[in-house]
Every structure is written in structure tokens, then in C-alpha cells.
Amino acid sequence: MEVIPAIDIIGGKCVRLVQGQFDQETVFSDSPADMAKEWEQQGATRLHVVDLDGARTGAPENMSVLEAIVNTVNIPVQVGGGMRSINKAKQVLDVGVERVIVGTSAALDSETAKTMFDELGERVILGVDALNGYVAVRGWQARTEERAVDFARRMAALGAKRIIFTDISRDGMLSGVNAFAVEKMVSAVDIPVIASGGVGSIADIKRLRPLKNKGLEGVILGKALYVGSVVLPEAISAARSV
Amino acid sequence: MIRIVDYGMGNLRSVQKAFERVGHAAELTQDPDEIRSADRLVLPGVGAFGAAMKNLGRLELIDAVKDYAGSGKPFLGICLGMQLLLTQSEEQGVFDGLDIISGKVVKFPPPDKSGLKVPHMGWNSLRKTGECPLLAGVPDGASVYFVHSYYIDPPKDAASAYTDYAVEFCSVIGKDNIYATQFHPEKSGAVGLRILENFAAI
């Protein structure tokens, strides 16, 4: 199981939010590229970067920062935020990003989703954001009537190759991972799943580790790394050992 | 001076920056004379084989790259830049390569036969076949980062490492002054940087 540090960007800075709320922002670094280098030096094999401005406006807003990150580190970088169309996704991939994340709201337009899956294949990941088991949309302020597992199955049938599953009630809370929801998701689909949201301790990683055999490919670590409740090298070895 | 051939196939900045990180300036070039006079030459590349050969031809760089390879000075091909060294590719038709290393570029077996996805995208390990200066200090089994749908089938004596993915394919070439990696050293963390450092020291 791969441990993937997250770098969230607002206005060119590395921040963390609580449950996706923009008024609960903490700045952790003025230089996301330095942050990226730090995680690489601590052993990260991949980075998860979220352009939160892009997520809000619907178009990539921090291109120069993304480029700086990609050119600073020597590991693959995946990017989410603002990927509402194939052209925006390609624009981000063109700077050397490994794969882009198409958000839940964008994917609810099945035509956009299908175009992305067809054209980008392994280079696009579907973001599935869930609140109490249901698909969450609009900056996580609203939920739909579709169950997250049904949405994931529907998207896999449409051609999605990989999912990032975020339990938004846990994101930025350090309240512990919702391993039960993650297990339901990995059991629902045949494509690899990366879990995100709520990891607050090494115990959480150990809780997720057995799901590796069911298709849990990785776990994204955000706030826990920034507040120090999890140390990256420890997390990496905890995710690795059997 | 390390020179990187810039022929319009992908973002080369990350390769350039990676060399800078290990303390070596590298410059991008599209000039045949600069290619011939380089101390070390890197041929990177992302994309389709046919388009890459077409670009090299249009920029009149094919002879320059071949002349350089024949000069005995260290040469490094990366990913598509490795595949271009072969005689021929069957990627979307049959295309002639640079024919610096004999052999073909072939496609992975279809996913339904192997159960594995194509492209091969992600971290995978190296099985070294012997001592190769490019891999000095790189342990057997080290993980490196791949993105490719085709692989090369060169003569055995040209292969310095293999990687297993549905088939066992040659992931590193080390033959005389010609070195190449199927993976991206510029994306392969500390191991990748070590490889670039090794190349700069050969």
C-alpha cells in the first residue's frame, strides 16, 4: 500500500482546510515546491496535489506552482482541482503531471467523464467524495441521492481505471479513518482504490492495510503529516509491512 | 557539457532539473553541431515512436544523433529515447528506428491474456544482470518509475537489467558507450538521481 502525501494549494501557498471549508484554512508553507521536496526526501514515492483555487473556479489556477512542483521533485505527481473538461486536464498533464483527478461534480456529467476515461485512460483518476455513504458535490456542501458505491460502479463501467475515495466527514479532522466505508468501496469495484480523509495515526494505516488484498492501492495523508501526528517514514513502513 | 536533445516530444525540463539536482548543468538543444560536440548526450522522449522519428527527421537530427552514438562518448536514452535506439518498432505500424542497437520494439500482450494493465505505469523493480556503470550503487531489486506500452527486445549482451511485467523485458541497456533506461530516472526518486549521477560520471 502506497502512502501519498497531499499538498493543498490556495493562492500559491500550501494550506490545510477542515472538511473542505475555505474559512478554516491554515497555511503550512509559502512554498509548495519546498514542501514537495521535503516529502520526497522523507521517502514519498508519489505526491497528491490539490489546486483548491481551481476546485472553486473550475479551471486550473496555480499552473506555475504545479510546474514548479513537477520540476522540483523526482517522483510522479498527481493533481486534482479544476479538471472540469478534457482540455483543462490535458493542460495540466502537459506540464509533466503524471495523472489528473476528475472531481465528483464533473463526473456527474457522464459525457465529460466518458471522454476523460476514453482519452486519458490510466492518466485520470475519478474522485469519489462521500458523505455518510452518499455522493457529495458542490464543494462538499451538498449530497446527492446516489450511493457512493453505486456511483463508483457506474463510473467503472464507463471506463474509470482508478478511484480516490474521500470520506468528507473525516477530512482534515484527524478523527480516524472510516475503514468500514473504505472496505465497502474496495469491495464494490474491481479497479484500484486510493483512500483519503481522516487518517490521523499510524493505527489508521494499520487498519487500512489488510484492505490491500481487496484492491486498496494507497492512502493519502494530509493534515496528519502537517501537524505531526504521523511521521511519513513511519507511515511508509507501516503501510508496507505485513 | 551534457546536452539533451529537444525534438518536441514531451516536457524535458524535469530531466534537465534532475541533472541540476545532482550538480550537473544540462542544456537543451536542437542543433546538429551541438549534438555532435556534446560531452554527454541524452535522448529523452514521451509519445509515439513514429511521431518521434518524424520529428527527429524534420529537425535533421537523425545523422547527428547516430554520429554522436558512434563517437564513443556516453549516450543515454530515456523511455521513448531508449526505444528509438532499436532497429524497428511495431507501434501503430512499422517504423524504422535509429538502429544503434539491433532488435525490435514490441507491444505488451493484451491485458486479457496477462491480467495486467497496459500501459505499464508505476513503480517496478530492476533485476540486474551484471555490473553496469550506469547502475553502480543501485541495489538489485531497486524500484523505479515506468510509463510505457511497448518494450524493447535487444540482444542479450546489451541488457543490463530486466523488469517483470506480464513478460520479462529489458529495462536497462548498457553496451559500450550506449546506455538507456525504459523507466524515467527523473521520476524515480533517489535511485533515479543516482543513475543520472552515474551517467554524468561515466
Interface residues (C-beta under 8 A of the other chain):
Chain A: E40 T45 E67 V70 N71 T72 N74 I75 P76 D94 V95 G96 E98 G121 E122 R123 K161
Chain B: G10 N11 R13 S14 K17 A18 R21 K117 P119 M121 W123 S143 Y145 V147 P185 E186 K187 S188 G189 A190 G192 L193
